[in-house]
Amino acid sequence: MPVTEVINGVIDLIVQNIIAKTNLTKDVNIGDTIIEVEDSFHFVDGQEIVLIDFDYNVSGTPHYQIYEYAKIKDVVDTRHIELESPAVGNWEVSKSAFVQKTIGHSPLYEDRVYYGDRAVIPSEDMSITVEPLSLSNEWIYLMGGLSEEYRVSIMIYGKDIETEEGMQILNKYTDAVYGLMMSDLHPDMNNYDTPILHDVPVGSTQVIIKDSVENRENFRVGPIPYMFRTNYDLQDNLNTEQGRQILAISPASYVPGGEMTITVDKAFAYTYSTSEFAAFTRHGMYFYDSRIDNIEYGTVQKGSAFIRAARLNWFGKIVNEHRFPQKSKGINYFPEEESSSESS
């Protein structure tokens, strides 16, 4: 398995869960306590958030370099969040206003999550780097299960090195990443999912998705022999069902812009709806064992600056299936001229 897929999988987990943002679908006015959003799936009660719009980086606008902190009292449903205190500002959908999770009044932005460490880290913002350290392996069964263990370094860089508050913010982010990576010790990374186009009722064995080249490549008839598992799930914001095989795909050939109906081997026990963001998923890499087994706290030097940092050491183990005897590529390693001269 390419190490780039492992690192990108860890980055995706951090971006989706530590940053977590969703657009507003209705203007928020001063005094509002209920806000309407596209999808509240990655938010929980008691969480700190910021309200922000695209004018943040546009000088001369009312919201230049301004955002509003708030705290979630209750995630009411998929599209509504209740705030602990009334909003103090106006946030407009026309200005692309959105809600983003934050920790300790210090938001983490997507462009501050890096593949690999950096010689210089911007000290004014929270930053996270994800870097591969090593790959080791061992046979765990024949034939031929090769367990591959990836070691990854997750560095969290904080700001305000001279303040007690800065250290607490760094520790909170460290706890959040630790909790995320420990919340699922058998994660699937680099899954492929696509939204369903029509609701799936209880008892159905079919899902309808867009007919595209990517979907044809990722959804195929029959079990995929990866860790001896069936590879397909159906999930929305309310329910999930796992481990389905695909029995049939209709139409059999690609129809650009059309729909494809997938029939699975077992009926679904719940209703799945497009309004709850239902998606059909193919598993990616399955880690049968993973966790953060060590955290280091301290400071590091980046360029001419000293920055507070925490290093989390994560490992993940997957099984790479090998079949024996391994086939030759059919290459003649001994050219005829060389072979004839040696025999003479």
BELURFEN-V922448 format. One record per run of one state. SS is the DSSP state (2 for helix, 1 for strand, 0 for the rest). FROM is the first residue (numbers start at 1). LEN is the number of residues. If there is no record, write none. Layout:
# BELURFEN-V922448
<<SS;FROM;LEN> <SS;FROM;LEN>>
This chain:
# BELURFEN-V922448
<<0;1;2> <2;3;17> <0;20;1> <1;21;4> <0;25;3> <1;28;1> <0;29;5> <1;34;4> <0;38;10> <1;48;5> <0;53;1> <2;54;4> <0;58;10> <1;68;10> <0;78;2> <1;80;4> <0;84;7> <1;91;1> <0;92;1> <2;93;3> <0;96;2> <1;98;4> <0;102;1> <1;103;1> <0;104;2> <1;106;1> <0;107;3> <2;110;3> <1;113;3> <0;116;11> <1;127;15> <0;142;3> <1;145;13> <0;158;6> <2;164;19> <0;183;5> <1;188;2> <0;190;2> <1;192;5> <0;197;3> <1;200;1> <0;201;5> <1;206;5> <0;211;2> <2;213;6> <0;219;7> <1;226;1> <0;227;2> <1;229;1> <0;230;2> <1;232;4> <0;236;4> <1;240;5> <0;245;1> <1;246;5> <0;251;8> <1;259;6> <0;265;7> <1;272;1> <0;273;1> <2;274;3> <0;277;2> <1;279;4> <0;283;2> <1;285;2> <0;287;2> <1;289;14> <0;303;2> <1;305;17> <0;322;14> <2;336;8> <0;344;1>>
